[in-house]
């Protein structure tokens, strides 16, 4: 089939996630990606594209790793499927649980497997509610999340999250509340960042008071808010959040679906920001996206209650602990560790990536460059001196995103923030190429918007 034929069939029959169905068809259909190697994608017309997003923030070891394909093949031949329900297990599932406990912060001694980040977060909600019921406080139902937090697309996960467009389209389940994220550049730029961090964490305490301390079960946040626009926490934020959680005895859930597996230069964002979560959902980088797999790491406080007082927990997925996905995740962890990829992001490529991106702060439409390791946001602004944002929020970001696609770089726009989350295997040369492309995109965008 020709590319045009593929596009026609796709437009006729395939409803894409997070897509304006009609808009896609009007534009001539979806770009057809046919293969990938290292940090590069290739489309059906032979165009080479640098993937500045590692797929959807997930292909941490890059594309084309044969070891991962071989791990899947070997496991499929040995035991392609068996479940972990009803007192059975498989070696890959058991070994993966052991290794995750070893890698994650102290106290997270148990893993519950799922197939996606959304499923992991549904699991979290059920565990939190079960925990409080078993502790004799079933009225503690409310989980507080953050505006623009993203925890998945199922009805429960989107309720946990704070994406207003999703709430508007489907409604939100009862038992969820949201606070503003600590977005210094938008909400506190006239304040000292450390003071702003304490203030932003105080919004959690305000919300707990508003809801009623006896009704609050938990607080959930990503270490760095990703899909909600790369909100990087001020240095004081997480310590203060933890102080508030302790004061009210509420559980702390740290969604590591994006930040996990090396993205911030440590295995987990919780290590980068010195956070001690009670529950930690994982996905994406866990298998570098080569297989759908997720987990919830469960701390001793919750696990002890679920184990000692719980009885049967009526929860699980057909693919919880899927042996092929677990085998691939194990091999992915081996690659990240044995090839020193996580260490390199912390000590070498991460700092270089951040330094080179910060050079773009001199550009007339760049307000702020923020991030750590291999995750970054570039916030666009209309007037730097006056700190004035573009009027039609998201429009300029979309223009920049489109220029990026057209110039062989995948970069995402969240409102007017350009987001980068590339494979962790980028070399200095790759980073130079990426930054050069971003500058070109900024020039073209400034030209289009008359800045
Ligand atoms: N949590 C975070 C922080 C995410 O970024 C995402 C997806 O982008 C999810 C959860 C949901 O994961 P999934 O798409 O695998 O359901």
Boltz pocket constraint, residues with backbone or C-beta under 6 A from the ligand:
constraints:
  - pocket:
      binder: B
      contacts: [[A, 56], [A, 115], [A, 116], [A, 117], [A, 118], [A, 119], [A, 121], [A, 150], [A, 151], [A, 152], [A, 153], [A, 222], [A, 226], [A, 227], [A, 255], [A, 256], [A, 257], [A, 258], [A, 283], [A, 284]]
      max_distance: 6.0
